[in-house]
Amino acid sequence: MSNRDRRPSFGRDSIWLASADVVAVLLAFVGQLILARALLSESYGLFVIAIDLFATLFLLLDLGLPTLLARDGPRKPSAIWSGMMRIYRLQGIAVLVFVPITVSITLMQSVHDTLMLIGAGVALVHIASYAPRTALRAAGDARFESLTKVIERVATTVGYALLFAMSCTDVVAYAAVFLIGAILGLIIALVGAYRVCGKSSERTDSAELGADWISKKSILLAALPFAITLGVLPYVIRIEKFILASELGYDEVALFHVAQLAWLAGLLVPQAMRAALLPVLGASRKDSSLFNQHLDRVESICFALVPIGMVAGATIVWILLPIGFPAEYFDGTLGASATNVFMILLAGWACTVLSVPSYTALQAGEKPWLFTLLIFVVVLSSTVFGLALIKWGENSSVGLALEMAAYASVASSLVMLLLGIALSRRMGEFTKRGIQWIATLVLVFLTSWALSQQSYLALVGLGLFILLPQGLRAMKTIVDQPFEKMSVEAE
C-alpha cells in the first residue's frame, strides 16, 4: 500500500469507525443483557464500578500521546511506526511508577480484590491498544482499526454467552472473559499496525513527525494538554454513577448504567466522527480556510444526525430494553424506570453530537490547552450539578434522584457545547446559524422531556428532520486535503 493510499479521509474513515462501533455496540448490548440476567443487581453494579474505576484512573497512563500521533501522523506516514514505539517506551515508564501505587491503594479499600485486579488488567490492556489503533487511523487504515474493535467485542460476548449457558453466576468469571477479549483486541491491533506501518521500507524516525517529536521533553509537553484532559475526561460520563454509589447504593448504579447503555452506544457515533476528523484537521491546521471548511461541513452533518439519532434511540430503547433486561429495571422496584431515565439523557446525546466540530477543532488547533480547559469546566460542572441535583432529588425519592442524575448529565453536555463553541472561536458561525441553533436546542430539550413523561408532545421533535437535507448535501461535499503540498514541503 502506497503512502498516498494511506491518507486519512473523514467521510471514509468515519463510516468505517461508526459502522464498527454500531456492530460493537449491538454486541455490547447483548453482553450487558447477559450480565444483567446472570448477576444480582448488586454484583452487576460492583462489576460496573470495578471496570469504570480503573478505566478512569489508568487513562492517565495514556499521557495524551496517541492523540498527538493522530494529529501529527498524517503529515509523515513513514514515521508513524517509530512514533508508536516511542509512545510505548514513555508509557512503559509511567506504568512502572503509577500502577503499583494505584492498585495497592485500591486493594486496601476494596471489598473484592480479585475483581479489582482484573478490572485493572482490562484498563491496562485497553490503554495499550490506543497507540496501534491510532497508528492505523493516522495511516489511513481505519478499516483495520474497526476490525480490531469488532473482534474484541465478539470474543467478549461469546465468552459471556458460554458462561451464561453453563449457569455461571460468578462475577469474577465474567470479568476474566472481558480481560481475554481486550487482550485479543490488542494483539490484532499490533499485528495490523505492523502490517500497515512497520513493514514499510520507507520507515523514518519519529522526529520527522514535527518539532514536538524532537525530544522526550518536547513530546511530553506537547501531549500534556491531552494527557491532563484524558485524566479528567472519564468523569464526564461516570461522575453521576460515582455520586449515586456514594449517596444511594449499587442497585441504583446498576439501573442508571442500564439507562446509560443505549446512550453510551449513541455516543460512539460522535466519537467515531471525532476520531476520523482529528487527523484531517491536524493535516490542515496551518491552513485556516481549509480548516474551517472541514468544520462547517461536519457541523451540517451533526445537525442532520440529531433527529435520526433521537428517533432511533427512543424507538430501540422503548421496544428492546424492557424485553432484554429484567423487569426490576423498569417497573419501579429500584426507584425509577431505566427507559424514562434514558429519554432524559437523549438531550445530552444531542448536545454531544453538536459539540463534535468545536471540541475537535480545539484538539487539532494551535492551542490544545483550550481543550483541556473545556474538559475541566465540563467535569467541574458535572460534579456540581450532580451533587446538587442528586441530593435534592434524594430528599423526595430514589426515583427523582435517578432522574436528577440524568438531568445533571444533560446540563454538563450543554456546557460542553456552548463553551466549546466560544473557545474554538466559532461564535461567528454560531451567529450565522443562530435561529437554527436556538430552534434545534429548544426542540431537543422539549422532545427529550416529553419522551421521559411519555407525552404526545414528543411529536414536535419530528420538526428536527428539516435539518436532514443540509446534512445530505454536506455528506456529498468533498473538501480536498493538501497532501501533495504537504509532501513537497516535507521533502
N, C-alpha and C positions, 0 to 999 in steps of 0.2 A: 504494500500500500504506500503510495507516494505521500509526501508531506502535503501536497495540495489537496489530496483526497481526505486528509485528516482534519481539515479546518472545521471548527465548531459552527453550527448553524442553529439559530434559535428555533425556527419552525420545525426542522427535522429532529433536533435533539429533544425539544420539549415534548414532541409527540412520542418519541421512544420512551423517555423517562416517565411521562404521565401514564402511558399505556402499561408499562411495567408496574407502576405504582397502583394502578387500578386492579391489576391481577393480584399483586401482593396484598392489597387491602382486602379483597374478597377472601383470600386465603387466611389473612389475619383475623378476619371476622369469623370465619369458621373455627379457627383456633381458639378465639375468645369464647365462642359458644361452647366448645368442648370444655374449656377451663371452668366456665360458669356452672356447667352441669356436673362436672366431675368433683369440684371442690366446694366446700362450705363457703358461704359468703365471707366469713372472717378469714379463712385461708386464702381465698381469692384476693381479698383486699390486701393481705400481707404479701402475697406474690407481687401485686402491683407496686406496693411501696418498695419492696426489695429491688425490683428492676429499675424503678424510677429514681430511687435514691442514688445508686451508683452511676446510672446514666447521667445524672445531674452533676455529681461530684467529679467524675472522671473526665468530663468534657474539657476540663482544664488541661488535661494531657494532650489535647489536640494542638494546643499552642497557637491556633489560628493559621497554621502552616498550609494545610490543604486548601484553604480559601485563597491564600496568597498564590499557590500554584495554579488554581483555577483562573485567577485573574491574569497572571503573567505567562502561563504556559503556552497559550495560543500564539504568542509573539515569537516563540522559538521552540517549536515542537521537538527538535532534536535534543533539547536539554531537559525534557520532561522527566525521563527516567532518572537522570542524575539528580534532579531536584527532588524526586520522590525518595530516593535513597538517603539524601541529605536530611529530609524530613524525619525519616525513621531513626537516624542517628541522634538527632536532637530530642525526639520524643522518648527514645530509649533511656536517656539520662534522666528525664523528668519522671519516668515510670519508676526507676530505681529509688528516687528520692521520695516521691509523693505516695505511691501505692502502699508500702508497708505501714506508714504512719496512719493513713486514712483507714485502711482495713482494720488495723489494731484498735483504733478508737471506736469504730463502728461495732466490732465484735464485743467490746466491753459493755456496750449499751444494748446489744442485740438479745432478742428472745428466741432466735432461730439461727444459730451460727452457720450451719451448712447451707441454708437457703441464701444467706447473705454472701457467703463466699462464691456461690455460683452466680449470684447477681453481679458481683464484682468481676468475675470472669467474662460474663456476657458483655459488660460495659467495655472492658479492655479490648476484647476482640472486635467489637464494633468500632472503637476508636482506631484500631489498626487497619480497618478496612477502608477508612476515609481516603487515605493517601492514594492507593491504587485505583480506587473508583474515580477519584478526582483526576488522576493522570489519564484515565481512559476518556473522560469527558473533555478534558483540555486538548487531547489529541484528536478529537472529533469522532470518537467511537463510543458514543453514549449508548448505542445498542448493546454492546457487550456489558457495560455497566448495568444496564437494565436486566440483562440475563442473570447477573450475579444476585440481584435482589430477589428475582422470582425463584431461582433455585433454592436460595436460603429459606424463603418462606414456604416453599413446597416441602422441603425436608422437615421443617419445624412442625407444620400442620399434620403431615403424615405421622410423625412421631407422636404427637398428641393423640391422634385417632387410634393408633395402636395401643397406647396406654389406656385409653378410654374403653377400647374393646376388651381389654383384659381386666376391666373394672378397677383400675388403679385409682386411688384417691390420695396418693402421696404427693404433696406439693413439690417436694424435692425432685421427684422423678420428672415431673413436667418442666421444672426449671432446668434440669440437666439436658433435656431434649432441646430446649431453647438454646443452650450453650453449644450443643453439637451443630445445630443449624447455622449459628453465627460463624463457627469455625469453618464450616464448608463454604459459606459465602466468601469469607476472607481468602481461602485458598484459591478459589476460582477467580477472584478479583486480581490476585497476584499473578496468576498464570496469564490472564488477559492483558494486564499491564505490561508484562514482559513480552508477550507476543506482539503488541502494538508499538511499544516504546523502547523496550530493552534490547531487541534483536537488531535494531537499525544500525547499519554500518556508518551512518552519518551522525551517530550519537556524540553530543558535545557536553562540555562541563556545565554544571548548574549556574555558574557565574554569568553565563550568557543570557540568562532569563531577564537580566536587568540589574540596575545599580543596587537594588535591595538585596541581591543574592551574592554580593561580593564576599561578605564575611559572615560568621555566625552572629556577630553583634548586629549587623545591618539587617539580617534576615529576621531575627527575633524582634527587633524594634519595629520593622515594617509590619510584622504579623501581630504585634502586641494589641492593636485595637480589636482585631478579630478574636484574639485569644481571650481578652477580657470579656468581649461580647459573648463568646461561647460559654464562658464561666457562669454567666447570669441568664443567658437565653432560655435554658430549660425551665426556669421558674415561671416563664410566661404562661406555659400550658400546665404546669404542675402545682403552682402555688396554692390554688384553691383546694386541691386534694390534700396537700400537707396541712392546711388550716383545718379542713374537715376532720382529718385524722386526729388532730390535736384537740379540737373543740367537741367533736361528736364521737367518732369511732370508725373502725374498719368497715363495718357494714355500710355506712354512708359513703365511704370512699369507693367501695365496690359499685354502688348504684351510680355515683357520679361518673365513675370510669366507664360503665356501660353506656351512659348517655354520651360520653365523650368519644366513644369508639367511632361512630359514624362521622362525627365532627372532625376527629383527627384524620380519618380516611379522606375527608374532603380537603383537608389542609395539604395533602400530598400533591394536589394539583398546583397550588401556588408555589410549593416547594420545588416541584419539577420545573416550573417556569423560571423561578429564580436561579436554579442550578444551570439551566440552559442559557439564561440571559447574561449571567455574570461573565463567562468567558468572552461573549460577544461584546459587551460593554468594555471589558478590560482591554480588548484589542483596539477599540476606537476611543479610548479615554482621552487621547490627545486631540481629537477632532470633535469639538463641541457640537457642531452642526449635525454630524452623523450620530453622535451620542444621543442627542435629543430626538432625532428621527426614530431611533430604536425605541426610546421611551414612549413617544407618542403612539407608536404602533401597538406596543404591548398594553398601554393604558386602554385603548379602544377594545382590545381583546378581553381585558379584565372586566370591563363593563358588560360585555356580552356574556361572560361566564356566570355572572351573578344570578340572573333569573334561571338559567339552566341548572346550576348547582343547587339553588334553593328548592326548586320544584322536585328535582331528582332526589335530593337528600330527604325532604319531608315525606315523599312517597315511599321510598325504600324503608325508612325508619318506621313509619306508621304501619306498614304491612309486615315487614320481615322481622324487625327487632322483637316484637312480642311473641312471634312464632318460635324464634330460636332460643331466647333466653327464658329462664324460669319465671313464673308468674310473679314472684315476690318483688321483682324489679319494676313491676308496672301496676300492681294492684294496691299500692299504698302501704304494704306491710313494712317497708323500710322508710316510710315517711313521705314518699313522693313517687311520681311516675318518671322513669327514665326517658320516656317519649316526650313528655312535656318539657323536661329539662333540656333535651336536645333541641327542641324547637326554639328555645331562647338562645341557645348557642349559635343557631344559624346566622343571626345578625353579626356575631363576631367573626364567623367564617367569611361573610361577605366583605367586611371591613379588611380582613387579612388579604383577601384576593385583590382588592383595590389598592392595597399598600405595596404590592409587588414592585411596580416601577420605581417608586420613591426610595424604598429601603435598599433595593439592588443598586440603584444609582449611587447611594451613599457608600456601599461596599466597594464599588468599582471606581469611584471618584478619587480625586486627589487628596481628599481629607477624610480618610476612613474613620478617624476619631469621632466624626459626627454620627456614624452608625453606632459606635459604642455608646455615645451619649443617648441616642434614641432608645436603645435597648435598656439602658439603666433607668431611664424615665418610665419606660413601659413596665418594667419589673417593679419599680417603686410604686407606681400607680396600681398595679395588680395587687400588690401586698396591702396597700392602704384600703383599696376598695374591698378586697377580700375580707380583711379583718373587720372592717366596719359593717359591711352588709351581712356577712355570715353571723356575726354576733347579734346584730339587730334582728335578723330572721329567727335565730335560735330562741330569742325571748318569746316568740309566738308559737313556733312549732318546728319540728325537724324538717318537714316538707318545705316550709318557707325558707329555712336556712339553705337547703339544697338549691332552691330556685335563686336565692340571692348569690350563691356561689357562681351560678351561670351568668347572672347579670354583671357580676364583678369581672368575669372573663370578657364579656362583651364591651364593657367600659374601657378596659385596658387595650382592646383591639382598636377601638375608636381613637384612643390617644395615639396609638402607633400610626394610624392612618394620617391624622391631622398633623402631628408633629413631623412625621416623615416627609410630608409634602412641603412643610415650612423649611426644614433643614436641607432638603435637596434643592431648594430654590426653584420650586416649580409652582409658586403661588400665581405666577402669570398664567400658566397653563390651566391652573385651577380656576382662576377668574374667568378665563375664556369659556370654560365649561361650567360656570357657576350654577346656572339653572339645572343643568343635567346632574351635577353633583348633589345639590340640595334635594331635588326630586327623588333621586336614587336612594339616598340615605333615609329620607322620610318613609318611602315605600318599604325599604328593607326592614326598618325597625317596626313599622306598623304590621307588616306581614308576619314577622317573627313573633311578635306579641300575640297576634290573633291566632296563629297556629298553636301556641302554647295554651291558649284558652279554648281551643277547638271552636273558634268562631268563624262564621262565613265571611267575616270581614277580611279574612286572609286572601280572598279572591282578588283584592286590589293589587296584590303582588304580580298578577298577570300583566299589569301595565309595564313591568320592567322589561318585557320582551320587545318593547320598542327599541331597545338598545342592541338587539341582535344583528340587524343589517350592518351597522358600522363595524361590528366585530368581524363579520364575514368579509367585509371589504378589506379590513386591516390584515386578516389572515392571507389574503391574496397579494398584498403589497410586499414587494421584495426590496429590501434595503441592502445594497451591496456593501460588503466589507472590503476595506482597502488592503487586502492581504498582500497583493502584489507590491503595493507601495511599501508596506512594512518589510517585506522580504528584501527589497532593494536597499532600504535604509539600514537593515541589519547587516547586510553584506558590506 
